[in-house]
Amino acid sequence: MSVNILMPALSPTMEKGNLARWLKKEGDKVKSGDVLAEIETDKATMEVEAVDEGVLARILVPDGTADVAVNDVIGVIADEGEDVSTAAPAKSAAAPPAAPAAAPSAAPAAPAPPAAASGHAGGARLFASPLARRLAKAGGLDLSSVKGSGPHGRIVERDVKAALAAPRAQPQVAETASPPAPAAAASAAPVSAPASDEAIKKFYAPGSYEEAAHDSMRKTIARRLVEASQTIPHFYLSVDCDLDALIALRETVNAQAPRDKDGKPAFKVSVNDFVIKALALALMRVPDANVTWTEGAMLKHRQADVGVAVSIPGGLITPVVRAADAKSLSTISREMKDFAARAKARKLKPEEYQGGSSSVSNLGMFGIKNFSAIINPPQASILAVGAGEKRVVVKDGAPSVATLMSVTLSTDHRAIDGALGAELLAAFKSLIEQPMSMLV
C-alpha cells in the first residue's frame, strides 16, 4: 500500500517551505526514521524522516522547488513493485481550524493513506505527522483521543496543541452541545486595512527607490508581530539595575574558567548570561508570573524556559534555554554560543525555538539605553534590556557614580497584571544587584 509523503509543517508559523534537496532517490529502499529530504522553512533547514518502510517510488517535487505549501504531496513510498504511476503532485485541501470539542465532520470518500503513521490503537492505525507525534509524547497525550483535521483525517500539530490546551471535561452530547462562543474578533472594533502597496508607492517619486522582495522569514515576523500587538494587551514596567557587583563577579568567574593547553578558556560568561539566569530564577521565585494564557486556563510552568532573541540575516529567532533556573552560568553561556552559531546557519530544530516561559531581548550591545519589546506568543512576558552605562546616582545621601542598566518588562495583562509584574521585576533586580545569589 502506497503512502504519500506530505510537505510537513515544521513550525507553528510555517505555511510554505522550500524543498532544498532529496537525500534518497527513486527506487531506494527506506525504513522508518530514514532521512528523505531537507526542507528550508522560514527559520531553519530541517530534515524530513520516513514514517513507513518500503521504496521511495516517486519523487513528485524536485530539488530546489520553492514555496511548496504545507501538506502538498512531495513523494510516494510504496511496496516494492507497486504501481504508483498515477501519483501526481496535488495541493491538499485546506484543513479547518482545530477545536477542542470538534463536531463530527463528513468522512472523505475513499481516502488515500496519509503520509505519517503514529502507531496502532485498538487495532486501528493512527495517522499523524512526525511533529504531532513528538508534541503528543512530550505532553503525555494519547493520540487515539485526538481528532485529526489534516488531509484524510491525519493528526497534525494544531490538533495536538488544541488537545493539550483544552480543559479536561466530560464529553458533550451532540444534541445538547452549547453553541460555540463567538470569536473574540467579532466583539472587537474593526481594524482598518493597511494602505495598499500602490497607494504607498505614490508618496515617492518613480525611480527614487528600489524594491527588495520580502523573504518568508520577514513575512512571518511581520505577521506574528501584528498578531501579537493586536491580540495581546501589553503592559509595561521599567526599572534601573545597578551592575557594578555583577561586573566585578563576571570578571572573577571568567578569570577562574578552566583553560586548555593553548590557554583558551572553557567559557566566557557575558552580562546577558547573567540576565537569562536572573530572569529564570525570578520566574521561579514568582511562580504566578511563570505562566501562559489560554482562553480556558492559565498554564503554570514547572520550570523557567527562557527564550533569547538572536539576530540573524533577514530577521531574528528566539532559541529557548530550557530550565535555565537550574543551569550554571557557564552552561547557559555555552548553550547560547551554540544556539547563535546554528541560528545564523538556520540549523535550529523547531523544538529549540518553540514554547518558553518568557524571553530576553538585549539591545545593550548596540548602545540602546531602553526600549519596549513585543511579546513572543504564546509567552506572557518579555524583558527588554538596555546598555549598562555610568550614571550619577544618590547613595547614602551623596552623589556617586554607578553602572546602571535599564530594563523594561512587557507583560500580557490578561496573565500578569501590574502588581504581579512589579513583583517579578523586583525579584529580577534583586538577583542582578546581588549576583552571588545566582551562584548558590
ABEGO torsion letter per residue (X at the ends): XBBBBBBBBABAABABBBBABBABBBGBBBBBGBBABBBBBAABBBBBBBABBEBBABBABBBGBBGBBBGBBABBBBBBGBBAAABBBBBBBBBBBBBABBBBBBBBBGBBBBABBAEBBGGBBBBBBAAAAAAAAAAGBBAAABBBABBGGBBBAAAAAAAAABBBBBBBBAAABBBBBBBAAAABBBBBBBBBAAAAAAABBBGABBBBBBBAAAAAAAAAAAAAAAABBBBBBBBBBBAAAAAAAAAAAAAABBBBAAGBBABBBBAAAAAAAAAAAAAAABAAABBBBBAABBBBBABBBBBBBBBBBGEBBBBBBBGAAABBAAAAAAAAAAAAAAAAAGABBAAAABEEABBBBBAAAAGBABBBBBBBOABABBBBBBBBBBBBBBBGGBBBBBBBBBBBBBBBAAABBAAAAAAAAAAAAAAAABAAAAAX
